[in-house]
């Protein structure tokens, strides 16, 4: 794997599972469909399926256009029938998800395993050992909290010291299955440590904080149980379904659009804002850093699936922060820098607006 310090990576297997499973989950016969919504009535139907939680939507149905949906073998006939009756065109994008999962597993096993590297996806214990062994004059590794199952959540702070400076924070793997997001974050950490001199002009002006693994419980379960697990692994009272979507567990607009109160849904927002120890750890770290004088100018969170640089706000379309024009200018500069490396093309804009156009 090759990653660029310009940030953000693309494409991964996404989907999810809900119950308390043991052993490696099989995705034999699971199919991914690309559906095309051309009317608002069709969109409402698709959104009802999305919020119902029975199907795994790889892209959120926010507007007219295309979206990707995974269906289990026993759901395929019903799903295609629903699409046909609604006049929604669809094609098979992935005929068998298990084939992709096995290919990734084999590639991971063949890659070198003597230490953390970026030609395979390491287990959490390997990442933790590597983080604890980092040595740099300008990097400080700390444990900022613990996951539901007690795994450490780490932050790496890069600073040249002196008076508190402007700061940028990066997090990754808040969604467990998005392995390439965490790999990108650890690559950035490694790059800043092994090639520090190349970035001194940045570090002299800005402190950089990286939280490479927000959801270690979910990440580990992807390795040992369900490769396409998305959520945390916490217990919800009164439900057999584990975990919540930590990306929907923060306080801002908690319980709003594109979230679910159903604990078995992949977009379950949790019993309350910051109900999860993982999101609480991130919040408390930021609050503590600000209390110590940090001035955060930007928060970048890494996901995968789609070449997009999303700007606030993401909870609904047509609503913008006061400094949106400045953020849009910075977003355009960022995607231009990305394209300059490998000619990889991205789009940028307000999250919900842009996704409505893309899907």
C-alpha positions as a Markdown table, in Angstrom:
| # | Residue | x | y | z |
|---|---|---|---|---|
| 1 | Unk | 0.0 | 0.0 | 0.0 |
| 2 | Unk | 1.2 | 3.5 | -0.8 |
| 3 | Unk | -0.2 | 6.5 | 1.0 |
| 4 | Unk | 0.3 | 10.2 | 0.6 |
| 5 | Unk | 0.7 | 12.7 | 3.4 |
| 6 | Unk | -1.9 | 14.7 | 1.4 |
| 7 | Unk | -4.4 | 12.6 | 3.4 |
| 8 | Unk | -7.5 | 10.6 | 2.7 |
| 9 | Unk | -7.7 | 7.2 | 1.1 |
| 10 | Unk | -10.4 | 5.6 | -1.0 |
| 11 | Unk | -12.4 | 2.4 | -1.4 |
| 12 | Unk | -12.9 | -0.3 | 1.1 |
| 13 | Unk | -15.3 | -3.1 | 1.7 |
| 14 | Unk | -18.2 | -1.7 | 3.7 |
| 15 | Unk | -21.2 | -3.4 | 5.3 |
| 16 | Unk | -22.2 | -4.5 | 8.7 |
| 17 | Unk | -23.5 | -7.1 | 11.0 |
| 18 | Unk | -25.7 | -6.7 | 14.1 |
| 19 | Unk | -25.8 | -9.6 | 16.4 |
| 20 | Unk | -23.4 | -11.2 | 18.9 |
| 21 | Unk | -21.6 | -13.5 | 16.6 |
| 22 | Unk | -18.5 | -15.8 | 17.1 |
| 23 | Unk | -16.1 | -17.1 | 14.5 |
| 24 | Unk | -15.5 | -15.6 | 11.1 |
| 25 | Unk | -18.7 | -14.5 | 9.4 |
| 26 | Unk | -19.3 | -15.7 | 5.9 |
| 27 | Unk | -20.5 | -13.5 | 3.2 |
| 28 | Unk | -21.2 | -16.2 | 0.7 |
| 29 | Unk | -24.0 | -15.2 | -1.7 |
| 30 | Unk | -24.1 | -11.6 | -0.4 |
| 31 | Unk | -24.5 | -9.2 | -3.3 |
| 32 | Unk | -24.0 | -5.4 | -3.7 |
| 33 | Unk | -26.5 | -3.6 | -6.0 |
| 34 | Unk | -26.1 | -0.2 | -7.5 |
| 35 | Unk | -29.6 | 1.4 | -7.8 |
| 36 | Unk | -30.6 | 4.5 | -9.6 |
| 37 | Unk | -33.2 | 6.7 | -8.0 |
| 38 | Unk | -34.9 | 9.1 | -10.5 |
| 39 | Unk | -38.0 | 10.3 | -8.5 |
| 40 | Unk | -38.6 | 11.7 | -5.0 |
| 41 | Unk | -41.1 | 8.8 | -4.4 |
| 42 | Unk | -38.4 | 6.3 | -5.2 |
| 43 | Unk | -36.0 | 8.2 | -2.9 |
| 44 | Unk | -38.5 | 8.0 | 0.0 |
| 45 | Unk | -38.8 | 4.3 | -0.5 |
| 46 | Unk | -35.1 | 3.8 | -0.5 |
| 47 | Unk | -34.7 | 6.0 | 2.6 |
| 48 | Unk | -37.4 | 3.9 | 4.4 |
| 49 | Unk | -35.3 | 0.8 | 3.6 |
| 50 | Unk | -32.2 | 2.6 | 4.8 |
| 51 | Unk | -33.7 | 3.6 | 8.1 |
| 52 | Unk | -35.3 | 0.2 | 8.6 |
| 53 | Unk | -31.9 | -1.4 | 8.9 |
| 54 | Unk | -32.6 | -4.6 | 7.1 |
| 55 | Unk | -30.2 | -3.8 | 4.2 |
| 56 | Unk | -26.7 | -2.5 | 4.3 |
| 57 | Unk | -26.4 | 0.8 | 2.5 |
| 58 | Unk | -22.8 | 1.4 | 1.4 |
| 59 | Unk | -23.8 | 5.0 | 0.5 |
| 60 | Unk | -26.5 | 7.0 | 2.2 |
| 61 | Unk | -29.6 | 7.7 | 0.0 |
| 62 | Unk | -29.7 | 11.5 | 0.3 |
| 63 | Unk | -30.9 | 12.5 | -3.2 |
| 64 | Unk | -31.6 | 11.5 | -6.7 |
| 65 | Unk | -28.9 | 9.4 | -8.4 |
| 66 | Unk | -27.0 | 6.3 | -7.5 |
| 67 | Unk | -26.4 | 4.4 | -4.3 |
| 68 | Unk | -25.0 | 1.0 | -3.4 |
| 69 | Unk | -26.8 | -1.5 | -1.2 |
| 70 | Unk | -25.7 | -4.9 | 0.1 |
| 71 | Unk | -28.3 | -7.7 | 0.4 |
| 72 | Unk | -28.0 | -11.1 | 2.1 |
| 73 | Unk | -28.7 | -14.2 | 0.0 |
| 74 | Unk | -32.2 | -14.6 | 1.6 |
| 75 | Unk | -32.9 | -10.9 | 0.9 |
| 76 | Unk | -31.9 | -10.7 | -2.8 |
| 77 | Unk | -35.2 | -11.9 | -4.2 |
| 78 | Unk | -37.3 | -9.5 | -2.0 |
| 79 | Unk | -34.9 | -6.6 | -2.7 |
| 80 | Unk | -35.0 | -7.0 | -6.5 |
| 81 | Unk | -38.8 | -7.4 | -6.4 |
| 82 | Unk | -39.1 | -4.1 | -4.4 |
| 83 | Unk | -36.9 | -2.3 | -6.9 |
| 84 | Unk | -38.8 | -3.7 | -9.9 |
| 85 | Unk | -42.2 | -2.7 | -8.5 |
| 86 | Unk | -40.9 | 0.8 | -7.8 |
| 87 | Unk | -39.4 | 1.1 | -11.2 |
| 88 | Unk | -36.0 | 1.6 | -9.8 |
| 89 | Unk | -33.2 | 0.5 | -12.1 |
| 90 | Unk | -30.4 | -1.6 | -10.6 |
| 91 | Unk | -27.3 | -3.5 | -11.5 |
| 92 | Unk | -25.2 | -6.0 | -9.6 |
| 93 | Unk | -21.9 | -4.3 | -8.6 |
| 94 | Unk | -20.5 | -7.2 | -6.5 |
| 95 | Unk | -21.9 | -10.6 | -7.2 |
| 96 | Unk | -20.3 | -12.3 | -4.2 |
| 97 | Unk | -18.9 | -10.3 | -1.3 |
| 98 | Unk | -17.2 | -13.3 | 0.3 |
| 99 | Unk | -14.9 | -13.5 | -2.7 |
| 100 | Unk | -13.6 | -10.0 | -1.9 |
| 101 | Unk | -13.2 | -10.7 | 1.8 |
| 102 | Unk | -11.2 | -13.9 | 1.1 |
| 103 | Unk | -9.0 | -12.1 | -1.4 |
| 104 | Unk | -8.1 | -9.5 | 1.2 |
| 105 | Unk | -7.5 | -12.1 | 3.9 |
| 106 | Unk | -5.1 | -14.1 | 1.7 |
| 107 | Unk | -3.3 | -10.9 | 0.7 |
| 108 | Unk | -3.0 | -9.9 | 4.3 |
| 109 | Unk | -1.5 | -13.3 | 5.3 |
| 110 | Unk | 1.0 | -13.3 | 2.5 |
| 111 | Unk | 2.4 | -9.9 | 3.4 |
| 112 | Unk | 5.3 | -9.5 | 5.8 |
| 113 | Unk | 4.5 | -9.8 | 9.4 |
| 114 | Unk | 7.8 | -9.0 | 11.3 |
| 115 | Unk | 6.5 | -5.5 | 12.3 |
| 116 | Unk | 3.9 | -3.0 | 11.4 |
| 117 | Unk | 4.0 | -2.2 | 7.7 |
| 118 | Unk | 1.8 | -0.7 | 5.0 |
| 119 | Unk | 1.6 | -3.7 | 2.8 |
| 120 | Unk | -0.9 | -5.4 | 5.1 |
| 121 | Unk | -3.4 | -4.6 | 7.9 |
| 122 | Unk | -2.0 | -5.4 | 11.3 |
| 123 | Unk | -3.9 | -6.4 | 14.4 |
| 124 | Unk | -4.5 | -3.9 | 17.1 |
| 125 | Unk | -1.9 | -5.3 | 19.4 |
| 126 | Unk | 0.8 | -4.8 | 16.7 |
| 127 | Unk | -0.4 | -1.2 | 16.2 |
| 128 | Unk | -0.2 | -0.6 | 20.0 |
| 129 | Unk | 3.3 | -2.1 | 20.3 |
| 130 | Unk | 4.4 | 0.1 | 17.4 |
| 131 | Unk | 2.9 | 3.2 | 18.9 |
| 132 | Unk | 4.5 | 2.5 | 22.3 |
| 133 | Unk | 7.9 | 2.1 | 20.7 |
| 134 | Unk | 7.9 | 5.4 | 18.8 |
| 135 | Unk | 10.8 | 7.6 | 19.5 |
| 136 | Unk | 11.0 | 11.2 | 18.4 |
| 137 | Unk | 12.0 | 14.5 | 19.9 |
| 138 | Unk | 8.7 | 16.0 | 18.7 |
| 139 | Unk | 6.2 | 13.2 | 19.2 |
| 140 | Unk | 4.4 | 12.3 | 22.4 |
| 141 | Unk | 2.2 | 9.2 | 22.6 |
| 142 | Unk | -0.5 | 9.1 | 25.3 |
| 143 | Unk | -3.5 | 6.9 | 26.2 |
| 144 | Unk | -6.5 | 9.1 | 26.1 |
| 145 | Unk | -9.1 | 6.6 | 27.1 |
| 146 | Unk | -10.3 | 3.0 | 26.9 |
| 147 | Unk | -12.7 | 1.2 | 24.6 |
| 148 | Unk | -15.8 | -0.6 | 26.0 |
| 149 | Unk | -13.7 | -3.8 | 26.1 |
| 150 | Unk | -10.7 | -2.0 | 27.7 |
| 151 | Unk | -8.4 | -1.5 | 24.8 |
| 152 | Unk | -6.3 | 1.6 | 24.8 |
| 153 | Unk | -7.2 | 4.6 | 22.6 |
| 154 | Unk | -4.0 | 6.4 | 21.7 |
| 155 | Unk | -3.2 | 9.9 | 20.6 |
| 156 | Unk | 0.1 | 11.0 | 19.1 |
| 157 | Unk | 0.9 | 14.7 | 19.5 |
| 158 | Unk | 3.6 | 16.3 | 17.3 |
| 159 | Unk | 4.9 | 19.6 | 18.7 |
| 160 | Unk | 8.2 | 21.5 | 18.7 |
| 161 | Unk | 7.2 | 22.9 | 22.2 |
| 162 | Unk | 7.1 | 26.4 | 23.4 |
| 163 | Unk | 4.0 | 28.4 | 23.7 |
| 164 | Unk | 0.7 | 26.7 | 22.6 |
| 165 | Unk | 0.3 | 26.8 | 18.9 |
| 166 | Unk | -2.5 | 26.5 | 16.4 |
| 167 | Unk | -3.5 | 22.8 | 16.2 |
| 168 | Unk | -4.9 | 20.3 | 13.8 |
| 169 | Unk | -6.5 | 17.0 | 14.9 |
| 170 | Unk | -6.9 | 13.8 | 12.8 |
| 171 | Unk | -8.8 | 10.7 | 13.7 |
| 172 | Unk | -9.3 | 7.4 | 11.9 |
| 173 | Unk | -11.1 | 4.1 | 12.2 |
| 174 | Unk | -14.1 | 5.4 | 14.0 |
| 175 | Unk | -15.9 | 2.9 | 11.7 |
| 176 | Unk | -14.3 | -0.4 | 12.4 |
| 177 | Unk | -14.3 | -1.9 | 8.9 |
| 178 | Unk | -12.6 | 1.1 | 7.3 |
| 179 | Unk | -9.1 | -0.3 | 7.8 |
| 180 | Unk | -7.5 | 1.8 | 5.2 |
| 181 | Unk | -8.4 | 4.9 | 7.2 |
| 182 | Unk | -6.4 | 3.7 | 10.2 |
| 183 | Unk | -3.5 | 2.7 | 7.9 |
| 184 | Unk | -3.4 | 6.2 | 6.4 |
| 185 | Unk | -3.3 | 7.7 | 9.9 |
| 186 | Unk | -0.4 | 5.4 | 11.0 |
| 187 | Unk | 1.4 | 6.1 | 7.8 |
| 188 | Unk | 1.2 | 9.9 | 8.5 |
| 189 | Unk | 2.6 | 9.3 | 12.0 |
| 190 | Unk | 5.4 | 7.3 | 10.6 |
| 191 | Unk | 6.1 | 9.9 | 7.9 |
| 192 | Unk | 6.3 | 12.7 | 10.5 |
| 193 | Unk | 8.7 | 10.7 | 12.6 |
| 194 | Unk | 11.0 | 9.3 | 10.0 |
| 195 | Unk | 11.1 | 12.4 | 7.8 |
| 196 | Unk | 10.7 | 15.1 | 10.4 |
| 197 | Unk | 13.1 | 17.5 | 8.7 |
| 198 | Unk | 10.8 | 17.7 | 5.7 |
| 199 | Unk | 7.9 | 18.9 | 7.8 |
| 200 | Unk | 9.7 | 21.3 | 10.2 |
| 201 | Unk | 8.2 | 24.3 | 8.5 |
| 202 | Unk | 4.8 | 22.9 | 9.3 |
| 203 | Unk | 5.6 | 21.7 | 12.9 |
| 204 | Unk | 7.2 | 25.1 | 13.8 |
| 205 | Unk | 3.8 | 26.7 | 13.2 |
| 206 | Unk | 1.2 | 24.0 | 14.0 |
| 207 | Unk | 0.8 | 21.2 | 16.5 |
| 208 | Unk | -0.6 | 18.0 | 14.9 |
| 209 | Unk | -2.7 | 15.5 | 16.9 |
| 210 | Unk | -3.4 | 12.0 | 15.5 |
| 211 | Unk | -5.8 | 9.5 | 17.0 |
| 212 | Unk | -5.2 | 6.5 | 14.6 |
| 213 | Unk | -7.7 | 4.0 | 16.1 |
| 214 | Unk | -10.8 | 5.5 | 17.7 |
| 215 | Unk | -12.7 | 2.1 | 17.6 |
| 216 | Unk | -10.2 | -0.7 | 18.5 |
| 217 | Unk | -12.9 | -3.1 | 19.7 |
| 218 | Unk | -14.7 | -3.0 | 16.4 |
| 219 | Unk | -11.4 | -3.2 | 14.5 |
| 220 | Unk | -10.4 | -6.3 | 16.3 |
| 221 | Unk | -13.8 | -7.9 | 15.8 |
| 222 | Unk | -13.4 | -7.3 | 12.0 |
| 223 | Unk | -10.3 | -9.5 | 12.2 |
| 224 | Unk | -11.8 | -12.2 | 14.4 |
| 225 | Unk | -15.5 | -12.3 | 13.6 |
| 226 | Unk | -17.1 | -10.0 | 11.0 |
| 227 | Unk | -14.9 | -8.3 | 8.5 |
| 228 | Unk | -17.7 | -5.8 | 7.7 |
| 229 | Unk | -18.5 | -4.8 | 11.3 |
| 230 | Unk | -19.0 | -1.0 | 11.5 |
| 231 | Unk | -20.0 | -0.1 | 15.1 |
| 232 | Unk | -18.5 | -0.3 | 18.6 |
| 233 | Unk | -18.9 | -3.5 | 20.7 |
| 234 | Unk | -20.8 | -2.1 | 23.7 |
| 235 | Unk | -23.8 | -3.7 | 25.2 |
| 236 | Unk | -27.2 | -2.0 | 24.8 |
| 237 | Unk | -29.6 | -2.7 | 27.6 |
| 238 | Unk | -32.6 | -4.7 | 26.5 |
| 239 | Unk | -31.1 | -5.6 | 23.1 |
| 240 | Unk | -29.2 | -8.6 | 21.8 |
| 241 | Unk | -27.5 | -6.3 | 19.3 |
| 242 | Unk | -24.1 | -4.9 | 20.1 |
| 243 | Unk | -22.6 | -1.5 | 19.6 |
| 244 | Unk | -23.5 | 1.9 | 18.2 |
| 245 | Unk | -22.2 | 4.0 | 15.3 |
| 246 | Unk | -19.7 | 6.2 | 17.1 |
| 247 | Unk | -19.7 | 8.7 | 14.3 |
| 248 | Unk | -23.4 | 9.4 | 15.2 |
| 249 | Unk | -22.7 | 9.4 | 19.0 |
| 250 | Unk | -21.4 | 13.0 | 19.4 |
| 251 | Unk | -23.6 | 15.7 | 20.9 |
| 252 | Unk | -24.0 | 18.0 | 17.8 |
| 253 | Unk | -27.4 | 17.3 | 16.2 |
| 254 | Unk | -27.6 | 14.0 | 18.1 |
| 255 | Unk | -30.4 | 11.8 | 16.9 |
| 256 | Unk | -31.0 | 13.8 | 13.8 |
| 257 | Unk | -31.2 | 12.9 | 10.1 |
| 258 | Unk | -29.6 | 9.6 | 8.9 |
| 259 | Unk | -29.4 | 8.1 | 12.4 |
| 260 | Unk | -31.5 | 5.4 | 14.0 |
| 261 | Unk | -32.8 | 4.7 | 17.6 |
| 262 | Unk | -32.8 | 0.9 | 16.7 |
| 263 | Unk | -29.8 | -0.8 | 18.4 |
| 264 | Unk | -29.7 | -3.4 | 15.6 |
| 265 | Unk | -29.2 | -0.7 | 12.9 |
| 266 | Unk | -25.7 | 0.1 | 11.6 |
| 267 | Unk | -26.6 | 3.8 | 12.1 |
| 268 | Unk | -27.8 | 3.4 | 15.7 |
| 269 | Unk | -26.8 | 6.6 | 17.5 |
| 270 | Unk | -26.5 | 5.1 | 21.0 |
| 271 | Unk | -28.7 | 5.6 | 24.1 |
| 272 | Unk | -27.4 | 9.2 | 24.5 |
| 273 | Unk | -24.8 | 11.6 | 23.2 |
| 274 | Unk | -21.3 | 10.3 | 24.3 |
| 275 | Unk | -22.8 | 7.1 | 25.6 |
| 276 | Unk | -19.7 | 5.4 | 24.2 |
| 277 | Unk | -16.4 | 5.4 | 25.9 |
| 278 | Unk | -14.7 | 5.9 | 22.5 |
| 279 | Unk | -16.4 | 9.2 | 21.7 |
| 280 | Unk | -16.0 | 10.3 | 25.3 |
| 281 | Unk | -12.2 | 9.8 | 25.1 |
| 282 | Unk | -12.0 | 11.9 | 21.9 |
| 283 | Unk | -14.1 | 14.7 | 23.5 |
| 284 | Unk | -12.2 | 14.7 | 26.7 |
| 285 | Unk | -8.8 | 14.8 | 24.9 |
| 286 | Unk | -9.8 | 17.8 | 22.9 |
| 287 | Unk | -11.2 | 19.6 | 25.9 |
| 288 | Unk | -8.0 | 18.9 | 27.9 |
| 289 | Unk | -5.8 | 20.1 | 25.0 |
| 290 | Unk | -7.8 | 23.3 | 24.7 |
| 291 | Unk | -7.6 | 23.9 | 28.5 |
| 292 | Unk | -3.8 | 23.6 | 28.1 |
| 293 | Unk | -3.9 | 26.3 | 25.4 |
| 294 | Unk | -4.3 | 24.5 | 22.1 |
| 295 | Unk | -6.2 | 26.4 | 19.4 |
| 296 | Unk | -7.7 | 23.8 | 17.1 |
| 297 | Unk | -8.2 | 25.2 | 13.6 |
| 298 | Unk | -9.2 | 21.9 | 11.8 |
| 299 | Unk | -10.5 | 18.5 | 12.6 |
| 300 | Unk | -10.0 | 15.8 | 9.9 |
| 301 | Unk | -11.7 | 12.5 | 10.2 |
| 302 | Unk | -10.7 | 9.7 | 7.8 |
| 303 | Unk | -13.2 | 7.4 | 6.2 |
| 304 | Unk | -13.3 | 5.5 | 3.0 |
| 305 | Unk | -15.5 | 4.8 | 0.0 |
| 306 | Unk | -15.6 | 7.7 | -2.4 |
| 307 | Unk | -13.1 | 10.3 | -3.5 |
| 308 | Unk | -14.6 | 13.2 | -1.5 |
| 309 | Unk | -13.3 | 15.9 | 0.9 |
| 310 | Unk | -16.5 | 16.6 | 2.9 |
| 311 | Unk | -17.0 | 19.9 | 4.6 |
| 312 | Unk | -19.5 | 20.9 | 7.4 |
| 313 | Unk | -22.3 | 20.6 | 8.0 |
| 314 | Unk | -23.0 | 17.0 | 7.2 |
| 315 | Unk | -26.3 | 16.4 | 9.0 |
| 316 | Unk | -28.5 | 18.0 | 6.4 |
| 317 | Unk | -28.2 | 19.7 | 3.0 |
| 318 | Unk | -28.3 | 23.4 | 2.5 |
| 319 | Unk | -27.0 | 24.5 | 5.9 |
| 320 | Unk | -23.5 | 26.0 | 6.2 |
| 321 | Unk | -21.1 | 27.2 | 9.0 |
| 322 | Unk | -20.2 | 30.9 | 9.0 |
| 323 | Unk | -16.7 | 30.3 | 7.6 |
| 324 | Unk | -17.9 | 27.9 | 4.8 |
| 325 | Unk | -16.4 | 30.0 | 2.0 |
| 326 | Unk | -13.0 | 29.8 | 3.7 |
| 327 | Unk | -13.4 | 26.0 | 4.2 |
| 328 | Unk | -14.4 | 25.5 | 0.6 |
| 329 | Unk | -11.3 | 27.4 | -0.5 |
| 330 | Unk | -9.1 | 25.2 | 1.7 |
| 331 | Unk | -10.9 | 22.1 | 0.5 |
| 332 | Unk | -10.2 | 23.0 | -3.1 |
| 333 | Unk | -6.6 | 23.6 | -2.3 |
| 334 | Unk | -6.5 | 20.2 | -0.6 |
| 335 | Unk | -8.0 | 18.2 | -3.5 |
| 336 | Unk | -5.6 | 20.0 | -5.9 |
| 337 | Unk | -2.7 | 18.8 | -3.8 |
| 338 | Unk | -4.1 | 15.3 | -3.8 |
| 339 | Unk | -4.4 | 15.3 | -7.6 |
| 340 | Unk | -0.9 | 16.6 | -8.0 |
| 341 | Unk | 0.5 | 13.4 | -6.3 |
| 342 | Unk | -1.0 | 10.6 | -8.4 |
| 343 | Unk | -3.6 | 12.5 | -10.5 |
| 344 | Unk | -6.3 | 11.1 | -8.1 |
| 345 | Unk | -9.4 | 13.2 | -8.5 |
| 346 | Unk | -11.5 | 14.3 | -5.5 |
| 347 | Unk | -14.6 | 16.5 | -5.1 |
| 348 | Unk | -15.2 | 18.8 | -2.2 |
| 349 | Unk | -18.2 | 20.6 | -0.7 |
| 350 | Unk | -20.7 | 20.6 | 2.1 |
| 351 | Unk | -21.1 | 17.0 | 3.1 |
| 352 | Unk | -24.9 | 16.5 | 2.5 |
| 353 | Unk | -24.9 | 18.7 | -0.6 |
| 354 | Unk | -22.1 | 16.8 | -2.2 |
| 355 | Unk | -23.4 | 13.4 | -1.4 |
| 356 | Unk | -26.8 | 14.3 | -2.8 |
| 357 | Unk | -25.1 | 15.1 | -6.1 |
| 358 | Unk | -22.9 | 12.0 | -6.1 |
| 359 | Unk | -25.4 | 9.4 | -5.3 |
